[in-house]
């Protein structure tokens, strides 16, 4: 699943902050090969700034956030707002 970036909502907050501060767009994937990742994990990538902000895996993400990520494919701003990250 790649490098472990952290666990839970605080790791999501930190990744969003770093990516946006670098000028990138945070992207989160909840599935690989059509199946959800084990351990309530998501794959995080920073589009446009992947060299400055390396991607990886964040585990222990609350199920309701994973489900919302799947409903709002491609939209990260709702997550930043929900987690109190100001972009």
VOGU-3710 file (C-alpha; in Angstrom, 3 decimals, decimal comma):
1> xxxxxxxxxx> 0,000/0,000/0,000  2,967/2,326/-0,034  4,597/4,412/2,650  2,563/4,894/5,818  1,967/8,638/6,268  0,035/8,364/9,507  -3,219/7,352/11,150  -6,652/8,917/11,504  -8,040/12,367/10,889  -4,959/14,215/12,123
11> xxxxxxxxxx> -2,885/12,565/9,385  -5,513/13,632/6,826  -5,355/17,225/8,136  -1,569/17,290/7,978  -1,471/15,904/4,441  -4,044/18,399/3,160  -2,166/21,299/4,763  1,186/20,249/3,314  -0,190/19,607/-0,163  -2,170/22,839/-0,439
21> xxxxxxxxxx> 0,694/24,883/1,045  2,969/23,465/-1,672  0,455/24,499/-4,352  -0,867/21,013/-5,056  -4,274/19,356/-5,017  -4,828/16,542/-2,489  -6,243/13,341/-3,931  -7,516/10,400/-1,877  -8,249/6,895/-3,159  -10,295/4,517/-1,048
31> xxxxxxxxxx> -10,021/1,445/-3,276  -7,424/-0,512/-5,164  -8,442/-3,087/-7,761  -12,091/-2,331/-7,005  -11,775/-3,264/-3,325  -11,533/-1,056/-0,265  -8,139/-0,925/1,332  -7,704/-2,885/4,570  -7,480/-1,108/7,907  -9,805/1,727/6,845
41> xxxxxxxxxx> -6,935/3,075/4,786  -6,811/5,611/1,979  -4,066/6,343/-0,508  -3,090/10,025/-0,477  -1,363/11,836/-3,332  -0,547/15,487/-3,954  -1,327/16,173/-7,619  1,093/18,622/-9,157  3,476/18,595/-6,204  4,175/14,918/-5,646
51> xxxxxxxxxx> 7,935/15,458/-5,424  7,580/18,104/-2,707  4,803/16,271/-0,839  5,213/12,508/-1,266  2,087/10,388/-1,157  1,386/7,220/0,738  -1,200/5,529/2,905  -3,205/6,886/5,813  -4,851/4,218/7,983  -7,605/4,252/10,611
61> xxxxxxxxxx> -9,722/6,741/8,685  -13,287/6,803/10,071  -15,648/4,786/7,877  -18,044/7,720/7,424  -15,202/9,781/5,898  -14,258/6,935/3,540  -17,892/6,604/2,431  -18,136/10,365/1,835  -14,873/10,307/-0,156  -16,437/7,684/-2,401
71> xxxxxxxxxx> -19,585/9,784/-2,898  -17,638/12,981/-3,610  -15,047/11,587/-5,982  -12,502/14,247/-6,928  -13,665/16,796/-4,355  -11,391/17,417/-1,371  -12,592/20,816/-0,150  -15,510/19,359/1,843  -12,974/17,244/3,743  -10,733/20,225/4,477
81> xxxxxxx> -13,756/22,119/5,777  -14,990/19,193/7,862  -11,553/18,681/9,439  -11,053/22,374/10,121  -8,231/22,839/7,613  -8,316/26,325/6,135  -6,973/26,523/2,604
//
